[in-house]
């Protein structure tokens, strides 16, 4: 088995199928891979609770300039 560098493999693909088909295939693979990731960050607390996940605890908002950091 002969190993080729990545550059030579891409050159082979470009000459064999063309740039547009290669770019379309790469975009499709990236899109499918993106769909496989299951994330619950976008769910509301109510939806998270309904499916049995922990409810996100909201951190209290810190003032822009806390009083204990102000120097006179």
C-alpha positions in Angstrom: 0.0 0.0 0.0 1.4 3.3 -1.0 0.8 6.4 1.1 0.1 9.8 -0.6 0.3 13.2 0.9 -3.0 15.0 1.5 -2.0 17.6 -1.2 -1.6 14.9 -3.9 -4.9 13.3 -2.9 -6.7 16.6 -3.2 -5.0 17.2 -6.6 -6.2 13.8 -7.7 -9.8 14.5 -6.7 -9.8 17.9 -8.3 -8.6 16.5 -11.6 -11.0 13.6 -11.4 -14.3 15.3 -10.3 -13.7 19.0 -10.6 -13.7 21.8 -8.1 -17.5 22.4 -7.8 -18.4 18.8 -7.2 -15.6 18.5 -4.6 -16.7 21.7 -2.8 -20.3 20.6 -2.9 -19.4 17.2 -1.3 -17.2 18.9 1.4 -20.1 21.3 2.2 -22.6 18.4 2.5 -20.2 16.4 4.8 -19.7 19.4 7.0 -23.5 20.0 7.2 -24.2 16.4 8.0 -21.6 16.4 10.7 -23.1 19.5 12.2 -26.5 17.9 12.4 -25.1 14.9 14.4 -24.1 17.1 17.4 -26.8 17.0 20.0 -26.8 20.1 22.0 -29.3 21.3 24.6 -27.9 24.8 25.1 -30.7 26.4 23.1 -33.5 24.7 25.1 -35.5 26.8 27.6 -35.5 25.8 31.3 -39.1 24.4 30.9 -38.1 22.2 28.0 -35.0 20.9 29.9 -37.1 20.1 32.9 -39.7 18.3 30.7 -37.1 15.9 29.3 -35.5 15.3 32.7 -32.4 17.5 32.4 -31.1 19.8 35.1 -32.4 23.3 34.9 -29.7 25.9 34.2 -29.0 28.0 37.2 -28.8 31.6 36.3 -25.9 33.5 37.8 -26.8 36.8 39.5 -25.9 39.7 37.3 -22.8 41.5 38.3 -22.8 45.3 38.1 -20.6 46.7 35.4 -18.4 48.4 38.1 -18.7 46.6 41.4 -18.5 49.0 44.4 -15.7 47.1 46.0 -13.5 47.7 43.0 -13.9 51.4 43.0 -10.8 53.2 44.4 -10.9 56.7 45.7 
